[in-house]
Amino acid sequence: MRSYGQYCPIARGAEIFATRWTPLIVRNLLLGCRTFGEITAGAPGIPRSLLVERLRQLERCGLVQRRPNQDVRGSVYELTDAGRELEEVCFALGTWGARWLDVAPEDLDASVVLWAMCRLMEKEGQLPDERVVVRFDLRDLPNQPFWVVAGAEGAEVCVKPPGFEPDLLLATDSEWLAKWHMGRISLGQAMHHGLVEVRGPRRLVRALATWGLSPFKDVRPAESNAG
C-alpha cells in the first residue's frame, strides 16, 4: 500500500479508503453484504482478484474481519467497529455527490438500482409480511425484464422469471427508475406525468412508492446541477 508520507489524518485515512473500489466495498458491507458474491453483486465490474486484494487490505488495517461461512464454502466478511465508523464518511461523500454531481447515462444501471432497493428495504425494515413480486419492464432494455421478489425473509433481484406471478407490473426506462430511487421525483409524480406506469393493487403501489429509496433522497441538488 502506497503512503503519502504525511502524518495528516486525512492523508492516512485516504491511503486506505480512497483506493479504487474500496468505498463501494465498504458501502456494500454497510448495506449488509457478508459474502464475496453479495459484495460483487453490488459492485459489478470489479475484477475478482482486485476484490480479494481490497478485502485483505481492509482486514490487515483492522476494518474488516473474516471468518468461515458456516452454511457454504467460503468466508463471511463483517466490518469491525473501526469499519462501521466509515458510515459517516460514506454518507458525507454520497451527500456531496448527490448535491453537486449529475448522473451520466452510462451510470444508469437498472440492475444496480434494483439491487440497492432490495438492500435498503432489508436495512430499513421495509420488507412486506407477504411475498410481493414486482416485474420491471424497461423501455430502453426491451429484452431484459427484471423481477424483485420481496418477503419477510428478504428481497432479491431476479433476471429470470422467479416462478411466481407478478403482483405489480412497472414500466419505465432506466433514467426514471434511477431518478425515482434517488428521490428526484416521487412515484406518484412519475406516474402522473406518464414517466412510470404501474399496474396492480393500489395498496401495493402505495407500498412500492416508499420501498428502498436512496438515503440521499432528501438531498437537494445544487442550482448548477438542478437540471
C-alpha positions in Angstrom: 0.0 0.0 0.0 1.5 3.3 -1.1 1.9 6.0 1.5 1.7 9.8 1.2 4.3 10.0 3.8 2.3 12.6 5.8 1.1 12.5 9.4 -2.2 14.2 8.4 -5.2 12.0 9.4 -6.8 12.9 6.0 -3.8 11.6 4.1 -3.5 8.5 6.3 -7.3 7.7 6.0 -7.2 8.3 2.3 -4.4 5.7 1.9 -7.0 3.1 2.9 -10.4 4.5 1.9 -9.6 6.4 -1.3 -8.4 3.5 -3.3 -10.5 2.4 -6.3 -13.5 0.2 -5.4 -12.8 0.5 -1.7 -15.7 2.9 -1.0 -18.1 0.7 -2.8 -16.9 -2.4 -1.0 -17.4 -0.6 2.4 -20.8 0.7 1.2 -21.9 -2.8 0.4 -20.7 -4.2 3.7 -22.7 -1.3 5.4 -25.7 -2.4 3.5 -25.5 -5.9 4.9 -23.5 -7.8 2.3 -21.5 -10.5 4.0 -20.2 -12.9 1.3 -17.9 -12.5 -1.6 -20.8 -13.0 -4.0 -23.0 -10.4 -2.3 -20.3 -7.8 -2.3 -19.7 -8.5 -6.0 -23.4 -8.1 -6.9 -23.3 -4.5 -5.7 -20.0 -3.8 -7.5 -20.4 -5.2 -11.0 -17.3 -4.9 -13.0 -14.8 -5.3 -10.1 -12.2 -8.0 -11.0 -12.3 -10.9 -8.6 -8.5 -10.6 -7.9 -8.9 -7.0 -7.0 -11.8 -7.6 -4.7 -9.7 -10.3 -2.9 -6.8 -7.8 -2.6 -9.0 -5.0 -1.3 -10.7 -7.3 1.3 -7.3 -8.5 2.5 -6.1 -4.9 2.8 -9.2 -3.9 4.8 -8.6 -6.9 7.0 -5.0 -6.0 7.6 -6.0 -2.5 8.5 -8.5 -3.7 11.1 -11.6 -2.5 9.2 -12.9 -5.9 8.2 -12.9 -9.3 10.0 -13.2 -12.6 8.1 -14.5 -15.9 9.4 -15.5 -19.2 7.8 -19.0 -19.4 6.4 -20.9 -22.0 8.4 -23.5 -22.6 5.7 -21.4 -22.9 2.5 -17.9 -22.9 1.4 -16.1 -19.6 1.6 -15.9 -16.8 4.1 -18.1 -14.2 5.8 -16.9 -10.6 5.9 -18.0 -8.1 8.6 -17.0 -4.6 9.4 -15.2 -4.0 12.7 -16.0 -1.0 14.9 -13.4 1.0 13.0 -15.0 -0.1 9.7 -18.5 0.8 10.8 -17.4 4.3 11.6 -16.8 4.8 7.9 -20.5 5.0 7.5 -20.3 8.7 8.3 -17.6 9.1 5.7 -19.6 7.2 3.1 -22.7 9.3 3.8 -20.8 12.6 3.6 -19.3 11.5 0.3 -22.8 10.5 -1.0 -24.4 13.7 0.2 -21.8 15.7 -1.7 -22.2 13.6 -4.8 -26.0 13.9 -4.7 -25.7 17.7 -4.4 -23.0 18.5 -6.9 -22.7 15.7 -9.4 -25.1 14.9 -12.3 -25.8 11.4 -13.3 -24.5 10.4 -16.8 -26.4 7.9 -19.0 -23.7 5.3 -18.6 -24.3 5.3 -14.8 -27.9 4.3 -15.1 -27.5 0.6 -14.5 -31.0 -0.7 -13.7 -29.7 -3.8 -12.0 -27.7 -1.8 -9.6 -30.7 0.5 -8.8 -32.8 -2.6 -8.0 -30.0 -4.3 -6.1 -29.8 -1.1 -3.9 -33.5 -1.0 -3.5 -33.5 -4.6 -2.2 -30.6 -4.0 0.2 -32.1 -0.8 1.6 -35.5 -2.5 2.1 -33.8 -5.0 4.3 -31.7 -2.5 6.1 -34.7 -0.1 6.8 -37.1 -2.9 7.8 -39.4 -2.3 4.9 -39.9 -6.0 3.9 -43.6 -6.9 3.5 -45.0 -9.7 5.6 -46.4 -11.4 2.4 -44.4 -12.2 -0.7 -44.7 -9.5 -3.3 -43.3 -9.9 -6.8 -42.7 -6.8 -9.0 -41.8 -7.1 -12.6 -39.8 -4.2 -14.1 -40.0 -3.7 -17.9 -37.5 -1.1 -19.1 -38.2 0.6 -22.4 -34.5 1.1 -23.1 -33.9 -2.6 -22.3 -36.8 -4.3 -24.1 -35.4 -7.7 -24.0 -34.2 -7.7 -20.3 -37.0 -7.6 -17.7 -36.2 -7.7 -14.0 -38.1 -9.1 -11.1 -37.9 -8.1 -7.5 -39.2 -10.7 -5.0 -39.7 -9.3 -1.5 -41.0 -11.0 1.6 -40.4 -11.5 5.3 -37.1 -13.3 4.7 -35.5 -10.8 2.4 -35.6 -9.2 -1.1 -33.7 -10.1 -4.2 -33.4 -9.1 -7.9 -34.0 -11.8 -10.5 -33.1 -11.7 -14.2 -35.1 -14.8 -14.9 -38.8 -15.5 -14.1 -38.8 -16.3 -10.4 -41.6 -18.8 -10.7 -44.3 -16.6 -9.2 -46.8 -14.5 -10.9 -46.1 -10.7 -10.5 -48.3 -8.7 -8.2 -47.2 -5.5 -9.7 -46.1 -4.6 -13.3 -43.9 -1.5 -13.6 -42.9 0.0 -17.0 -40.4 2.9 -17.3 -36.8 3.4 -18.5 -33.5 3.3 -16.7 -33.3 7.1 -16.3 -36.6 7.5 -14.5 -36.1 4.3 -12.4 -32.9 5.8 -11.1 -34.4 9.3 -10.6 -37.3 7.8 -8.6 -34.9 5.8 -6.5 -32.7 8.9 -5.9 -35.8 10.9 -4.8 -35.6 13.4 -7.7 -39.3 12.5 -8.4 -41.9 10.6 -6.4 -43.5 7.5 -7.8 -46.8 9.4 -7.8 -45.4 12.3 -9.8 -43.7 10.0 -12.3 -47.0 8.1 -12.8 -48.9 11.3 -13.2 -46.5 12.6 -15.9 -46.5 9.2 -17.7 -42.9 8.6 -16.9 -43.6 5.4 -14.9 -46.6 3.1 -15.4 -47.6 0.7 -12.6 -50.4 -1.8 -12.7 -51.6 -3.7 -9.6 -53.4 -3.4 -6.3 -53.4 0.2 -5.0 -52.2 -0.8 -1.6 -49.1 -2.4 -3.1 -48.5 0.6 -5.3 -48.5 2.8 -2.2 -46.1 0.5 -0.5 -43.8 0.3 -3.6 -43.6 4.1 -3.6 -41.6 4.0 -0.3 -39.5 0.9 -0.8 -35.7 1.1 -0.7 -35.4 4.7 -1.6 -31.8 6.2 -1.6 -30.6 7.5 1.7 -29.8 10.7 -0.3 -33.3 11.2 -1.5 -33.7 14.4 0.6 -30.5 16.0 -0.7 -31.4 18.9 -2.9 -29.1 19.3 -6.0 -27.2 22.5 -6.2 -28.6 25.1 -8.5 -25.9 24.4 -11.1 -26.9 20.7 -11.0 -30.7 21.1 -10.7 -31.4 20.3 -14.3 
